[in-house]
């Protein structure tokens, strides 16, 4: 039979690994780590607990998951990393535990984190997110499903990145990225819709046309942004439009970062 755990791997007696888990040479798995079926843990990877990892994940060499947060507020309280199923976590990715008793850093299902990605404390990545090489997420960043982040960029703490959005490489993201939009540049601006992502999503043509109308209303019309938000109510009631309206409104709430502005147009949070 094939040996699933390399003899040089170091595994704490309290760790729970499904019998189908493969562990590479010199990997270290600490206490209170639980790993589900058919997950592959590469050479020299380090997993610390409390940490829960689901099924079918591939964790490449050198990844470090479950380390204590890089946060001076952290005082040793029990916190978690929770990772779902079928994720690809490439070389030297770091995923830190949360700050705040009982809180978790959460990775959903089907995500791809390329080499050298850093996921800070209390981050939430939903499903089918792709993050390219050398991206750093500060604490409390929330990325919705099917978002795409290009390489070598930083995301400010507490930022939300909307579903099916696209962020261009080397962009500084210090405010919320609306769903379905393409954001790029320094300073970052909403440049267009994420047309490629929307076309690939399988969205019905009628819903796609409504999103295009919403973009023109928000970023290419003569309306002030706050008035354009009101006009969105008249476009329709599809799930995509409802989500877009909700995201834009919540971005203006206390404790949120506000919105990345459009090209040549102020957002609500910019208007004095």
Buried (B, 14 or more C-beta within 10 A) or exposed (E): EEEBBBEEBEBBEEBBBBEBBBBBEBBBBBEBBBBBBBBBBBBBBBBBBBBBBBBBBBBBBBBBBBBBBBBEEBEEEEBBBBBBBBBBBBBBBBBBBBBBEEBBBBBBBBBBBBBBBBBBBBBBBBBBBBBBBBBBBBBBBBBBBBBBBBBEBBBBBBBBBBBBBBBBBBBEBBBBBBBBBBBBBEEBBBBBBBBEBBEEBEBEEEBBEBBBBBBEBBBBBEBBBBEBBEEBEEBBEBEBBEBBBEBBEEBBEEEBBBBBBBEEBBBBBEEE
